[in-house]
Amino acid sequence: MRRDAHLSAVLAGYSLQIRRATWQVDPAGCRPEVAQLVADDLGLPVMGVDRPTAARTRGVSWHEHLRSALLSMVYGHFGFELQADVSSGRARLAGLWERPPWSIYQIFADPISGQFTGINQAGQRDPRTITIPADRLAWYCRQREGVNWAGTSMLRAVFPQWLIKREMLRVAATSHRRFGMGVPVVEELPGANPSPQQHAEAARFAQSASVGEQSGGSLPPGFTLKLVGLTGSTPDTLAFLNFLNQEMSRAALMQHLDLGTTATGSRALGETFMDSWHLALETQAQELADVATRQIAARLVAWNWGPDEPVPAVVVSGIGSERQVTAQSLQLLMSAGALSADPGLEAWVRREYRLPERETPWTPPASKTATPSPGADTKPAEAPPAVPKPAAVLPGKRQARRPTAKASAGQLRLFASAGSSGDELQQQWEQAKAELLAEWPDTAQPMVDDLATQVQAAVDADDRSRLADLAVGVAVLAGLHAVLGGKATDVAVLARDGLVAEAAGAGHTVDPADPEPDVHAAAEVFTAAVAAAYVATASKAALVNFGDSAVDAARTAMDAMSAAQTGVVADTAGAVLSAGQNAGRTVVMQAAEADSLITGWTAEEVNDKNRCLPCSSIDGHTYSTLDAALADYPVIGFKSCAGGGRCRGRVNPVWK
């Protein structure tokens, strides 16, 4: 069936569009080394990495694998056996070997759950034994129903039309072959009286008549030759064939293939047909991506890091369309705030439009939409020489950051700017946050015990109103404040020393003040905020479960808050650490400003993937005084950030 001309076009319409789509590995929620291993083994790029990696000549070719996986549309299912290579100390995907449907003798499923358990290939001695278990297979199954892991072919619905079409093709071929030129007929003229020999000679002439440049002949006297065609009405075989093709197109939601061969049609109708087909394409591609994630990527991760490690997803985009990015569309997107000029975008534009590479360092443009804070000098300061942010560094791999002794003064200044950019600050912040969250359940335990004791007292007194008076004791608050303030002071010192080193790279010596007082002032506020969150959680859980289970319910709710990697505790930890880093950098900039070592300040917003519109607007804005900069960046990032305390923006000095 798939060799039929029309059905071949239908299948190609699906497979070629899905194969030409953008397939990537989404690293969201996963460690970088995990996402990189999955991407390397599947031969796919990591989402967000604009530059492609080196070509692969061994292992899995994703495009070849996808071409075979798409045969599940033809057969209903298609399997691949995974092979691992552990010679490097890691389990790496060495092959995805095809197990085509015609080689499979039996498909097994669990009789209770209906889950796929494996296959038996033809030629095995015992047909009842599973020869390849499910945990070694990637099994693409289309439109499975219940335990029917054989799936349903896309061609199954059009089998009657295809079968009848084959018969009609033979009928049409026969009719054209036999009656396309008419039938030679010899007629006797009126009044003629030919002999039997003349009749026989005329019949032989009619049977041997043919068309050609030298064709001709003579008939016996009294005869004439005519070409007689069909008379009367006959079935329109070609119209019926077109109808069968339209039925097959309709079953695959590809009615647009028949536009131009039908009596009616319009551009709007064609767009409607294309929309429904694109939805079908996206659904089919997402099903393939889900199987690749659950049955290939997940097993790669489980082999190396265990079943509890988060798995990067195989994702697909750009199905059925190719949006042309023009200079005008880029301008519209940037004017609307959907895009901002950055090194990655500039590199992509230069590459796509075949422009030469940049020879000078990239400088962030001053924002045209940012509104200066009160007292800020609107005169733009000289922008610092900046460089594109370096690529993310995998754990265990560090990039050299110290300049060589032969570097010129200009190179030293450029290197210092890159070395103290958001890369190191972000790594220090993430490490400190991870340590703080890991220690937090033990840190918060005295607070949990204190509040649980107060809940028990309210239960013993049978007085629900006492839950409104829950409060964390002063001694417990002091302990929390010491932990938060200590961790924030650690990152403040690192940030201060990093900026001092940057100044030294620019040829300046800075003697900053101690940031600890400012750090502890911010930590005191955040300590009170997190304590209030625990009080609210404990009082609500105790009120809902007031009675014998009130204390257990309150403890359970508070313990869950302590163990969570997201939410109030995580946001508070990130905010207090951000406040510490900003305090450490601020004391350096204050000292440098007092010594007239800085010509201006530039706002920089990091974490571009999650950057909000206000942060996009302020990114690159310049200030001529530190007070003006701190008015927009007072404690934690940009004051108008939609993420509040989660903002990771900062102010960078422009050294003389």
Secondary structure, DSSP 8 states (H G I E B T S, - for coil): -TTSHHHHHHHHHHHHHHHTSEEEEE-TTS-HHHHHHHHHHHT--BTT--S------SS--HHHHHHHHTTHHHHSEEEEEEEEE-TTSS-EEEEEEEE-GGGEEEEEE-TTT--EEEEEETT-S-TTS-SEEGGGEEEEESS-BTTBTT---TTGGGHHHHHHHHHHHHHHHHHHHHHSS-EEEEEE-TT----HHHHHHHHHHHHH----TT------TTEEEEEE---S----HHHHHHHHHHHHHHHTT-GGGGTTSSS---HHHHHHHHHHHHHHHHHHHHHHHHHHIIIIIHHHHHHHH-TTS---EEEEE-TT------HHHHHHHHHTTS----HHHHHHHHHHTT-----S-------SS----TT---S---------------TT-----S--TT--HHHHHHHHHHHTSHHHHHHHHHHHHHHHHHHHHHHHHHHHHHHHHHHHHHHHTT-GGGGGG----HHHHHHHHHHHHHHHHHHHHHHHHHHHHHHHHTT--------HHHHHHHHHHHHHHHHHHHHHHHHHHHHHT-STTHHHHHHHHHHHHHH-SSSHHHHHHHHHHHHHHHHHHHHHHHHHHHTT-EEEEEEE---GGG--HHHHHHTT-EESSHHHHHHHSSSSS-TT-TTGGG---EEEEEE-
